[in-house]
Amino acid sequence: MEAMEDDSLNIKDDHNHNYCASSSNKVRTYLSSQLSDATTVPQPVSLPVPGAEPGTRRGKVWSGGAAGSKFMDSDSGSDSSEVSETDCTAPPAAAAEGKFTLDSTSKFLLNAMAVEDYRNNHWPNLEKAIDRLLIQNTTDHISVSYAQIYSYVYKCVCQQHSELLYNDLTLKISNHLQQVSTHLQASPPESFIETFNIALTQYTASLQCIVPVFMYLNKFYIESKLNRDLREDLMKLFADHVAEKHVNTLMPLLIKAHSMPFQVQPSTMASVVKGLYSLRPDWAQLAPALFSGFIPQINPPTVESLLPDYAAHDQKLQMELSMNGFPRGDQSRKRASDDS
Protein backbone atom coordinates (compact mmCIF):
# COMPACT_ATOMS: atom_id res chain seq x y z
CA MET A 1 0.00 0.00 0.00
CA GLU A 2 2.88 2.41 0.83
CA ALA A 3 4.63 1.50 -2.42
CA MET A 4 1.50 2.34 -4.39
CA GLU A 5 1.23 5.71 -2.62
CA ASP A 6 4.90 6.45 -3.41
CA ASP A 7 4.32 5.69 -7.07
CA SER A 8 1.18 7.78 -7.20
CA LEU A 9 3.04 10.84 -5.92
CA ASN A 10 5.23 10.80 -9.03
CA ILE A 11 2.22 11.05 -11.40
CA LYS A 12 0.99 14.47 -12.38
CA ASP A 13 -2.25 15.44 -14.08
CA ASP A 14 -2.12 18.07 -16.83
CA HIS A 15 -5.01 20.32 -17.93
CA ASN A 16 -6.23 17.70 -20.46
CA HIS A 17 -6.38 14.96 -17.85
CA ASN A 18 -3.47 13.17 -19.51
CA TYR A 19 -1.34 11.57 -16.85
CA CYS A 20 2.40 11.77 -17.40
CA ALA A 21 5.11 10.17 -15.30
CA SER A 22 7.79 12.26 -13.69
CA SER A 23 11.13 10.93 -12.53
CA SER A 24 9.90 7.62 -11.25
CA ASN A 25 12.46 4.90 -11.89
CA LYS A 26 9.81 2.29 -12.41
CA VAL A 27 7.93 4.22 -15.10
CA ARG A 28 11.19 5.25 -16.80
CA THR A 29 12.35 1.65 -16.88
CA TYR A 30 8.99 0.59 -18.33
CA LEU A 31 9.06 3.23 -21.10
CA SER A 32 12.68 2.39 -21.97
CA SER A 33 11.77 -1.25 -22.44
CA GLN A 34 8.89 -0.21 -24.75
CA LEU A 35 11.09 2.06 -26.88
CA SER A 36 13.84 -0.53 -27.24
CA ASP A 37 11.55 -2.93 -29.06
CA ALA A 38 11.71 -1.67 -32.69
CA THR A 39 9.81 -4.52 -34.24
CA THR A 40 6.75 -4.28 -32.02
CA VAL A 41 3.87 -2.04 -33.01
CA PRO A 42 3.76 0.76 -30.42
CA GLN A 43 0.93 0.63 -27.93
CA PRO A 44 -0.27 3.43 -25.65
CA VAL A 45 1.04 3.18 -22.11
CA SER A 46 -1.59 3.20 -19.38
CA LEU A 47 -0.79 4.25 -15.83
CA PRO A 48 -2.69 3.37 -12.67
CA VAL A 49 -5.02 5.90 -11.11
CA PRO A 50 -4.53 6.62 -7.39
CA GLY A 51 -7.25 5.30 -5.18
CA ALA A 52 -8.74 3.09 -7.91
CA GLU A 53 -8.63 -0.59 -8.62
CA PRO A 54 -5.34 -1.96 -9.98
CA GLY A 55 -7.03 -2.80 -13.31
CA THR A 56 -8.47 0.71 -13.83
CA ARG A 57 -6.72 2.68 -16.59
CA ARG A 58 -7.37 6.32 -17.58
CA GLY A 59 -4.32 8.19 -18.74
CA LYS A 60 -2.28 7.36 -21.84
CA VAL A 61 1.15 8.76 -22.66
CA TRP A 62 3.37 9.11 -25.74
CA SER A 63 4.61 5.85 -27.08
CA GLY A 64 7.29 5.72 -29.78
CA GLY A 65 8.52 3.07 -32.15
CA ALA A 66 10.03 2.47 -35.55
CA ALA A 67 6.79 3.34 -37.33
CA GLY A 68 6.57 6.83 -35.80
CA SER A 69 4.76 8.29 -32.81
CA LYS A 70 1.11 8.76 -31.93
CA PHE A 71 -0.77 10.17 -28.98
CA MET A 72 -3.94 8.76 -27.47
CA ASP A 73 -6.35 11.17 -25.80
CA SER A 74 -7.75 9.86 -22.54
CA ASP A 75 -11.22 11.40 -23.00
CA SER A 76 -11.99 10.62 -26.64
CA GLY A 77 -9.81 7.55 -27.06
CA SER A 78 -8.93 8.56 -30.67
CA ASP A 79 -5.57 9.01 -32.33
CA SER A 80 -4.23 12.53 -32.71
CA SER A 81 -4.08 14.24 -36.11
CA GLU A 82 -0.29 13.94 -36.31
CA VAL A 83 0.88 11.65 -39.09
CA SER A 84 4.26 10.03 -39.20
CA GLU A 85 6.78 10.99 -41.89
CA THR A 86 6.85 7.47 -43.28
CA ASP A 87 3.10 7.71 -44.01
CA CYS A 88 3.59 10.80 -46.25
CA THR A 89 6.75 9.77 -48.04
CA ALA A 90 6.22 7.65 -51.14
CA PRO A 91 8.91 5.41 -52.58
CA PRO A 92 10.97 7.01 -55.37
CA ALA A 93 9.82 4.42 -57.89
CA ALA A 94 6.16 5.16 -57.21
CA ALA A 95 6.78 8.91 -57.50
CA ALA A 96 8.56 8.48 -60.81
CA GLU A 97 5.80 6.27 -62.11
CA GLY A 98 3.14 8.85 -61.12
CA LYS A 99 5.08 11.64 -62.82
CA PHE A 100 5.36 9.66 -66.03
CA THR A 101 1.66 8.95 -66.04
CA LEU A 102 0.77 12.63 -65.50
CA ASP A 103 3.11 13.82 -68.25
CA SER A 104 1.76 11.43 -70.87
CA THR A 105 -1.62 9.78 -70.60
CA SER A 106 -3.23 12.06 -68.01
CA LYS A 107 -2.13 15.19 -69.84
CA PHE A 108 -3.61 13.91 -73.09
CA LEU A 109 -6.88 13.02 -71.39
CA LEU A 110 -7.10 16.41 -69.68
CA ASN A 111 -6.52 18.17 -72.99
CA ALA A 112 -9.18 16.05 -74.68
CA MET A 113 -11.63 16.84 -71.88
CA ALA A 114 -10.88 20.56 -72.22
CA VAL A 115 -11.52 20.51 -75.98
CA GLU A 116 -14.75 18.59 -75.42
CA ASP A 117 -15.82 21.16 -72.83
CA TYR A 118 -15.08 23.93 -75.34
CA ARG A 119 -17.16 22.25 -78.05
CA ASN A 120 -20.09 21.42 -75.78
CA ASN A 121 -20.29 24.48 -73.53
CA HIS A 122 -18.22 27.52 -74.47
CA TRP A 123 -18.50 27.72 -78.26
CA PRO A 124 -22.28 27.02 -78.52
CA ASN A 125 -22.97 29.95 -76.18
CA LEU A 126 -20.59 32.20 -78.10
CA GLU A 127 -22.10 31.15 -81.42
CA LYS A 128 -25.61 32.09 -80.30
CA ALA A 129 -24.42 35.49 -79.13
CA ILE A 130 -22.56 36.13 -82.42
CA ASP A 131 -25.68 35.23 -84.40
CA ARG A 132 -27.74 37.75 -82.47
CA LEU A 133 -25.13 40.46 -82.91
CA LEU A 134 -24.74 39.89 -86.66
CA ILE A 135 -28.42 40.00 -87.55
CA GLN A 136 -29.38 42.96 -85.37
CA ASN A 137 -30.54 46.25 -86.86
CA THR A 138 -29.24 49.60 -85.70
CA THR A 139 -32.67 50.46 -84.27
CA ASP A 140 -33.25 47.12 -82.53
CA HIS A 141 -32.51 46.50 -78.88
CA ILE A 142 -31.18 43.00 -78.26
CA SER A 143 -30.52 41.75 -74.75
CA VAL A 144 -27.04 40.21 -74.81
CA SER A 145 -24.89 39.60 -71.76
CA TYR A 146 -21.56 41.05 -72.83
CA ALA A 147 -20.03 40.11 -69.47
CA GLN A 148 -20.93 36.47 -70.07
CA ILE A 149 -19.49 36.50 -73.60
CA TYR A 150 -16.35 38.17 -72.27
CA SER A 151 -16.08 35.47 -69.61
CA TYR A 152 -16.37 32.65 -72.16
CA VAL A 153 -13.67 34.20 -74.34
CA TYR A 154 -11.40 34.68 -71.33
CA LYS A 155 -11.76 31.02 -70.31
CA CYS A 156 -11.09 29.80 -73.85
CA VAL A 157 -7.90 31.85 -74.09
CA CYS A 158 -6.73 30.73 -70.64
CA GLN A 159 -7.33 27.07 -71.60
CA GLN A 160 -5.15 27.56 -74.70
CA HIS A 161 -8.00 27.33 -77.21
CA SER A 162 -7.13 30.64 -78.90
CA GLU A 163 -6.41 29.19 -82.31
CA LEU A 164 -9.52 27.03 -82.20
CA LEU A 165 -11.66 29.99 -81.15
CA TYR A 166 -10.22 32.25 -83.85
CA ASN A 167 -10.88 29.67 -86.58
CA ASP A 168 -14.45 29.11 -85.39
CA LEU A 169 -15.11 32.86 -85.21
CA THR A 170 -13.83 33.59 -88.72
CA LEU A 171 -15.67 30.58 -90.14
CA LYS A 172 -18.91 31.65 -88.49
CA ILE A 173 -18.69 35.20 -89.83
CA SER A 174 -17.64 33.97 -93.30
CA ASN A 175 -20.76 31.82 -93.53
CA HIS A 176 -22.89 34.79 -92.51
CA LEU A 177 -21.27 37.02 -95.15
CA GLN A 178 -21.92 34.44 -97.85
CA GLN A 179 -25.62 34.67 -97.03
CA VAL A 180 -25.39 38.48 -97.24
CA SER A 181 -23.77 38.18 -100.67
CA THR A 182 -26.54 35.89 -101.87
CA HIS A 183 -29.15 38.38 -100.67
CA LEU A 184 -27.39 41.22 -102.52
CA GLN A 185 -27.25 39.22 -105.70
CA ALA A 186 -31.05 39.01 -105.72
CA SER A 187 -31.47 42.75 -105.16
CA PRO A 188 -32.78 44.83 -108.14
CA PRO A 189 -30.46 47.51 -109.63
CA GLU A 190 -32.60 50.47 -108.54
CA SER A 191 -32.24 49.51 -104.87
CA PHE A 192 -28.82 47.86 -105.03
CA ILE A 193 -26.93 50.83 -103.58
CA GLU A 194 -29.34 51.13 -100.66
CA THR A 195 -29.19 47.39 -99.97
CA PHE A 196 -25.40 47.37 -100.07
CA ASN A 197 -25.27 50.33 -97.70
CA ILE A 198 -27.59 48.57 -95.22
CA ALA A 199 -25.43 45.43 -95.28
CA LEU A 200 -22.20 47.41 -94.78
CA THR A 201 -23.64 49.60 -92.02
CA GLN A 202 -25.13 46.66 -90.15
CA TYR A 203 -21.91 44.66 -90.35
CA THR A 204 -19.71 47.51 -89.08
CA ALA A 205 -22.16 48.11 -86.23
CA SER A 206 -21.94 44.42 -85.29
CA LEU A 207 -18.15 44.60 -85.21
CA GLN A 208 -18.35 47.42 -82.69
CA CYS A 209 -19.89 44.87 -80.31
CA ILE A 210 -17.97 41.74 -81.34
CA VAL A 211 -14.42 43.10 -81.32
CA PRO A 212 -14.46 44.45 -77.71
CA VAL A 213 -15.75 41.21 -76.16
CA PHE A 214 -13.02 39.27 -78.01
CA MET A 215 -10.36 41.59 -76.65
CA TYR A 216 -8.41 38.81 -74.91
CA LEU A 217 -8.29 36.77 -78.11
CA ASN A 218 -7.13 39.81 -80.05
CA LYS A 219 -4.45 40.78 -77.53
CA PHE A 220 -2.95 37.42 -76.62
CA TYR A 221 -3.26 35.57 -79.94
CA ILE A 222 -4.00 37.71 -83.00
CA GLU A 223 -1.73 40.62 -82.14
CA SER A 224 1.03 38.68 -80.37
CA LYS A 225 1.23 35.60 -82.61
CA LEU A 226 -0.33 36.59 -85.95
CA ASN A 227 0.78 40.24 -85.85
CA ARG A 228 -2.63 41.37 -87.06
CA ASP A 229 -5.76 43.02 -85.67
CA LEU A 230 -9.14 41.36 -85.19
CA ARG A 231 -11.19 44.20 -86.64
CA GLU A 232 -9.00 44.40 -89.73
CA ASP A 233 -9.32 40.66 -90.28
CA LEU A 234 -13.12 40.79 -89.98
CA MET A 235 -13.37 43.78 -92.34
CA LYS A 236 -11.21 41.90 -94.81
CA LEU A 237 -13.75 39.07 -94.69
CA PHE A 238 -16.45 41.52 -95.79
CA ALA A 239 -14.25 42.74 -98.62
CA ASP A 240 -13.51 39.20 -99.81
CA HIS A 241 -16.98 37.66 -99.48
CA VAL A 242 -19.25 40.63 -100.29
CA ALA A 243 -17.68 43.79 -101.73
CA GLU A 244 -15.27 42.16 -104.17
CA LYS A 245 -18.02 40.00 -105.64
CA HIS A 246 -20.30 42.98 -106.31
CA VAL A 247 -17.92 45.88 -106.96
CA ASN A 248 -18.28 45.52 -110.75
CA THR A 249 -22.05 45.85 -110.39
CA LEU A 250 -21.91 48.58 -107.77
CA MET A 251 -19.42 50.94 -109.42
CA PRO A 252 -21.46 51.79 -112.59
CA LEU A 253 -24.53 52.41 -110.43
CA LEU A 254 -22.55 54.78 -108.21
CA ILE A 255 -21.16 56.69 -111.20
CA LYS A 256 -24.63 57.04 -112.68
CA ALA A 257 -26.11 58.18 -109.37
CA HIS A 258 -23.28 60.69 -108.89
CA SER A 259 -24.01 62.24 -112.29
CA MET A 260 -27.68 62.69 -111.36
CA PRO A 261 -27.83 64.66 -108.09
CA PHE A 262 -30.15 63.41 -105.38
CA GLN A 263 -31.11 60.26 -107.25
CA VAL A 264 -29.62 58.56 -104.21
CA GLN A 265 -29.46 60.20 -100.81
CA PRO A 266 -26.13 62.04 -100.37
CA SER A 267 -25.59 60.37 -97.01
CA THR A 268 -25.98 56.94 -98.62
CA MET A 269 -23.58 57.83 -101.42
CA ALA A 270 -21.01 59.09 -98.94
CA SER A 271 -21.36 56.01 -96.75
CA VAL A 272 -20.92 53.56 -99.63
CA VAL A 273 -18.01 55.38 -101.28
CA LYS A 274 -16.13 55.87 -98.01
CA GLY A 275 -16.84 52.26 -97.07
CA LEU A 276 -15.42 50.95 -100.34
CA TYR A 277 -12.34 53.11 -99.92
CA SER A 278 -11.76 51.82 -96.38
CA LEU A 279 -12.03 48.23 -97.59
CA ARG A 280 -9.77 48.59 -100.63
CA PRO A 281 -8.13 51.98 -101.35
CA ASP A 282 -7.17 50.68 -104.78
CA TRP A 283 -10.82 50.75 -105.83
CA ALA A 284 -10.61 54.55 -106.00
CA GLN A 285 -8.68 54.19 -109.25
CA LEU A 286 -11.75 52.63 -110.88
CA ALA A 287 -13.64 55.95 -110.64
CA PRO A 288 -11.34 58.81 -109.49
CA ALA A 289 -13.97 61.48 -110.19
CA LEU A 290 -16.49 59.67 -108.01
CA PHE A 291 -14.15 59.06 -105.08
CA SER A 292 -12.64 62.54 -105.20
CA GLY A 293 -16.06 63.98 -104.39
CA PHE A 294 -16.03 62.21 -101.00
CA ILE A 295 -12.40 61.34 -100.26
CA PRO A 296 -9.73 64.06 -100.06
CA GLN A 297 -6.45 63.84 -101.97
CA ILE A 298 -7.68 61.30 -104.48
CA ASN A 299 -6.83 63.50 -107.46
CA PRO A 300 -3.28 64.67 -108.06
CA PRO A 301 -2.21 68.00 -106.51
CA THR A 302 -3.40 71.23 -108.09
CA VAL A 303 -1.09 72.73 -110.72
CA GLU A 304 -1.06 76.45 -111.44
CA SER A 305 -0.96 75.90 -115.19
CA LEU A 306 -4.32 74.07 -115.01
CA LEU A 307 -6.27 76.86 -113.23
CA PRO A 308 -8.24 77.78 -116.42
CA ASP A 309 -9.31 74.16 -116.73
CA TYR A 310 -10.50 74.10 -113.13
CA ALA A 311 -12.55 77.25 -113.69
CA ALA A 312 -14.11 75.79 -116.82
CA HIS A 313 -15.01 72.65 -114.88
CA ASP A 314 -16.74 74.70 -112.18
CA GLN A 315 -18.72 76.69 -114.75
CA LYS A 316 -19.85 73.49 -116.40
CA LEU A 317 -21.02 72.13 -113.06
CA GLN A 318 -23.01 75.29 -112.34
CA MET A 319 -24.67 75.10 -115.74
CA GLU A 320 -25.66 71.48 -115.16
CA LEU A 321 -27.17 72.32 -111.78
CA SER A 322 -29.18 75.22 -113.18
CA MET A 323 -30.47 73.06 -116.04
CA ASN A 324 -31.61 70.43 -113.56
CA GLY A 325 -33.79 72.87 -111.65
CA PHE A 326 -31.32 74.31 -109.16
CA PRO A 327 -31.32 78.11 -109.81
CA ARG A 328 -28.56 80.29 -108.49
CA GLY A 329 -31.02 82.38 -106.50
CA ASP A 330 -31.46 86.12 -106.27
CA GLN A 331 -28.39 87.83 -107.73
CA SER A 332 -29.70 91.42 -107.40
CA ARG A 333 -27.79 92.11 -104.18
CA LYS A 334 -24.56 90.69 -105.48
CA ARG A 335 -21.80 93.25 -105.97
CA ALA A 336 -21.31 94.10 -109.62
CA SER A 337 -18.17 93.04 -111.33
CA ASP A 338 -15.51 95.63 -112.01
CA ASP A 339 -15.56 94.71 -115.68
CA SER A 340 -19.23 95.72 -116.11
C-alpha positions in Angstrom: 0.0 0.0 0.0 2.9 2.4 0.8 4.6 1.5 -2.4 1.5 2.3 -4.4 1.2 5.7 -2.6 4.9 6.5 -3.4 4.3 5.7 -7.1 1.2 7.8 -7.2 3.0 10.8 -5.9 5.2 10.8 -9.0 2.2 11.0 -11.4 1.0 14.5 -12.4 -2.3 15.4 -14.1 -2.1 18.1 -16.8 -5.0 20.3 -17.9 -6.2 17.7 -20.5 -6.4 15.0 -17.8 -3.5 13.2 -19.5 -1.3 11.6 -16.9 2.4 11.8 -17.4 5.1 10.2 -15.3 7.8 12.3 -13.7 11.1 10.9 -12.5 9.9 7.6 -11.3 12.5 4.9 -11.9 9.8 2.3 -12.4 7.9 4.2 -15.1 11.2 5.3 -16.8 12.3 1.7 -16.9 9.0 0.6 -18.3 9.1 3.2 -21.1 12.7 2.4 -22.0 11.8 -1.2 -22.4 8.9 -0.2 -24.8 11.1 2.1 -26.9 13.8 -0.5 -27.2 11.5 -2.9 -29.1 11.7 -1.7 -32.7 9.8 -4.5 -34.2 6.8 -4.3 -32.0 3.9 -2.0 -33.0 3.8 0.8 -30.4 0.9 0.6 -27.9 -0.3 3.4 -25.6 1.0 3.2 -22.1 -1.6 3.2 -19.4 -0.8 4.2 -15.8 -2.7 3.4 -12.7 -5.0 5.9 -11.1 -4.5 6.6 -7.4 -7.3 5.3 -5.2 -8.7 3.1 -7.9 -8.6 -0.6 -8.6 -5.3 -2.0 -10.0 -7.0 -2.8 -13.3 -8.5 0.7 -13.8 -6.7 2.7 -16.6 -7.4 6.3 -17.6 -4.3 8.2 -18.7 -2.3 7.4 -21.8 1.2 8.8 -22.7 3.4 9.1 -25.7 4.6 5.9 -27.1 7.3 5.7 -29.8 8.5 3.1 -32.1 10.0 2.5 -35.5 6.8 3.3 -37.3 6.6 6.8 -35.8 4.8 8.3 -32.8 1.1 8.8 -31.9 -0.8 10.2 -29.0 -3.9 8.8 -27.5 -6.4 11.2 -25.8 -7.7 9.9 -22.5 -11.2 11.4 -23.0 -12.0 10.6 -26.6 -9.8 7.6 -27.1 -8.9 8.6 -30.7 -5.6 9.0 -32.3 -4.2 12.5 -32.7 -4.1 14.2 -36.1 -0.3 13.9 -36.3 0.9 11.6 -39.1 4.3 10.0 -39.2 6.8 11.0 -41.9 6.8 7.5 -43.3 3.1 7.7 -44.0 3.6 10.8 -46.3 6.8 9.8 -48.0 6.2 7.7 -51.1 8.9 5.4 -52.6 11.0 7.0 -55.4 9.8 4.4 -57.9 6.2 5.2 -57.2 6.8 8.9 -57.5 8.6 8.5 -60.8 5.8 6.3 -62.1 3.1 8.9 -61.1 5.1 11.6 -62.8 5.4 9.7 -66.0 1.7 9.0 -66.0 0.8 12.6 -65.5 3.1 13.8 -68.3 1.8 11.4 -70.9 -1.6 9.8 -70.6 -3.2 12.1 -68.0 -2.1 15.2 -69.8 -3.6 13.9 -73.1 -6.9 13.0 -71.4 -7.1 16.4 -69.7 -6.5 18.2 -73.0 -9.2 16.1 -74.7 -11.6 16.8 -71.9 -10.9 20.6 -72.2 -11.5 20.5 -76.0 -14.8 18.6 -75.4 -15.8 21.2 -72.8 -15.1 23.9 -75.3 -17.2 22.2 -78.1 -20.1 21.4 -75.8 -20.3 24.5 -73.5 -18.2 27.5 -74.5 -18.5 27.7 -78.3 -22.3 27.0 -78.5 -23.0 30.0 -76.2 -20.6 32.2 -78.1 -22.1 31.1 -81.4 -25.6 32.1 -80.3 -24.4 35.5 -79.1 -22.6 36.1 -82.4 -25.7 35.2 -84.4 -27.7 37.8 -82.5 -25.1 40.5 -82.9 -24.7 39.9 -86.7 -28.4 40.0 -87.6 -29.4 43.0 -85.4 -30.5 46.2 -86.9 -29.2 49.6 -85.7 -32.7 50.5 -84.3 -33.3 47.1 -82.5 -32.5 46.5 -78.9 -31.2 43.0 -78.3 -30.5 41.7 -74.8 -27.0 40.2 -74.8 -24.9 39.6 -71.8 -21.6 41.1 -72.8 -20.0 40.1 -69.5 -20.9 36.5 -70.1 -19.5 36.5 -73.6 -16.4 38.2 -72.3 -16.1 35.5 -69.6 -16.4 32.7 -72.2 -13.7 34.2 -74.3 -11.4 34.7 -71.3 -11.8 31.0 -70.3 -11.1 29.8 -73.8 -7.9 31.8 -74.1 -6.7 30.7 -70.6 -7.3 27.1 -71.6 -5.1 27.6 -74.7 -8.0 27.3 -77.2 -7.1 30.6 -78.9 -6.4 29.2 -82.3 -9.5 27.0 -82.2 -11.7 30.0 -81.1 -10.2 32.2 -83.9 -10.9 29.7 -86.6 -14.4 29.1 -85.4 -15.1 32.9 -85.2 -13.8 33.6 -88.7 -15.7 30.6 -90.1 -18.9 31.6 -88.5 -18.7 35.2 -89.8 -17.6 34.0 -93.3 -20.8 31.8 -93.5 -22.9 34.8 -92.5 -21.3 37.0 -95.2 -21.9 34.4 -97.9 -25.6 34.7 -97.0 -25.4 38.5 -97.2 -23.8 38.2 -100.7 -26.5 35.9 -101.9 -29.1 38.4 -100.7 -27.4 41.2 -102.5 -27.2 39.2 -105.7 -31.0 39.0 -105.7 -31.5 42.8 -105.2 -32.8 44.8 -108.1 -30.5 47.5 -109.6 -32.6 50.5 -108.5 -32.2 49.5 -104.9 -28.8 47.9 -105.0 -26.9 50.8 -103.6 -29.3 51.1 -100.7 -29.2 47.4 -100.0 -25.4 47.4 -100.1 -25.3 50.3 -97.7 -27.6 48.6 -95.2 -25.4 45.4 -95.3 -22.2 47.4 -94.8 -23.6 49.6 -92.0 -25.1 46.7 -90.1 -21.9 44.7 -90.4 -19.7 47.5 -89.1 -22.2 48.1 -86.2 -21.9 44.4 -85.3 -18.2 44.6 -85.2 -18.3 47.4 -82.7 -19.9 44.9 -80.3 -18.0 41.7 -81.3 -14.4 43.1 -81.3 -14.5 44.5 -77.7 -15.7 41.2 -76.2 -13.0 39.3 -78.0 -10.4 41.6 -76.6 -8.4 38.8 -74.9 -8.3 36.8 -78.1 -7.1 39.8 -80.0 -4.5 40.8 -77.5 -3.0 37.4 -76.6 -3.3 35.6 -79.9 -4.0 37.7 -83.0 -1.7 40.6 -82.1 1.0 38.7 -80.4 1.2 35.6 -82.6 -0.3 36.6 -85.9 0.8 40.2 -85.8 -2.6 41.4 -87.1 -5.8 43.0 -85.7 -9.1 41.4 -85.2 -11.2 44.2 -86.6 -9.0 44.4 -89.7 -9.3 40.7 -90.3 -13.1 40.8 -90.0 -13.4 43.8 -92.3 -11.2 41.9 -94.8 -13.7 39.1 -94.7 -16.5 41.5 -95.8 -14.2 42.7 -98.6 -13.5 39.2 -99.8 -17.0 37.7 -99.5 -19.2 40.6 -100.3 -17.7 43.8 -101.7 -15.3 42.2 -104.2 -18.0 40.0 -105.6 -20.3 43.0 -106.3 -17.9 45.9 -107.0 -18.3 45.5 -110.7 -22.1 45.8 -110.4 -21.9 48.6 -107.8 -19.4 50.9 -109.4 -21.5 51.8 -112.6 -24.5 52.4 -110.4 -22.6 54.8 -108.2 -21.2 56.7 -111.2 -24.6 57.0 -112.7 -26.1 58.2 -109.4 -23.3 60.7 -108.9 -24.0 62.2 -112.3 -27.7 62.7 -111.4 -27.8 64.7 -108.1 -30.2 63.4 -105.4 -31.1 60.3 -107.2 -29.6 58.6 -104.2 -29.5 60.2 -100.8 -26.1 62.0 -100.4 -25.6 60.4 -97.0 -26.0 56.9 -98.6 -23.6 57.8 -101.4 -21.0 59.1 -98.9 -21.4 56.0 -96.7 -20.9 53.6 -99.6 -18.0 55.4 -101.3 -16.1 55.9 -98.0 -16.8 52.3 -97.1 -15.4 51.0 -100.3 -12.3 53.1 -99.9 -11.8 51.8 -96.4 -12.0 48.2 -97.6 -9.8 48.6 -100.6 -8.1 52.0 -101.3 -7.2 50.7 -104.8 -10.8 50.7 -105.8 -10.6 54.5 -106.0 -8.7 54.2 -109.3 -11.7 52.6 -110.9 -13.6 56.0 -110.6 -11.3 58.8 -109.5 -14.0 61.5 -110.2 -16.5 59.7 -108.0 -14.2 59.1 -105.1 -12.6 62.5 -105.2 -16.1 64.0 -104.4 -16.0 62.2 -101.0 -12.4 61.3 -100.3 -9.7 64.1 -100.1 -6.5 63.8 -102.0 -7.7 61.3 -104.5 -6.8 63.5 -107.5 -3.3 64.7 -108.1 -2.2 68.0 -106.5 -3.4 71.2 -108.1 -1.1 72.7 -110.7 -1.1 76.4 -111.4 -1.0 75.9 -115.2 -4.3 74.1 -115.0 -6.3 76.9 -113.2 -8.2 77.8 -116.4 -9.3 74.2 -116.7 -10.5 74.1 -113.1 -12.5 77.3 -113.7 -14.1 75.8 -116.8 -15.0 72.7 -114.9 -16.7 74.7 -112.2 -18.7 76.7 -114.7 -19.9 73.5 -116.4 -21.0 72.1 -113.1 -23.0 75.3 -112.3 -24.7 75.1 -115.7 -25.7 71.5 -115.2 -27.2 72.3 -111.8 -29.2 75.2 -113.2 -30.5 73.1 -116.0 -31.6 70.4 -113.6 -33.8 72.9 -111.6 -31.3 74.3 -109.2 -31.3 78.1 -109.8 -28.6 80.3 -108.5 -31.0 82.4 -106.5 -31.5 86.1 -106.3 -28.4 87.8 -107.7 -29.7 91.4 -107.4 -27.8 92.1 -104.2 -24.6 90.7 -105.5 -21.8 93.2 -106.0 -21.3 94.1 -109.6 -18.2 93.0 -111.3 -15.5 95.6 -112.0 -15.6 94.7 -115.7 -19.2 95.7 -116.1 
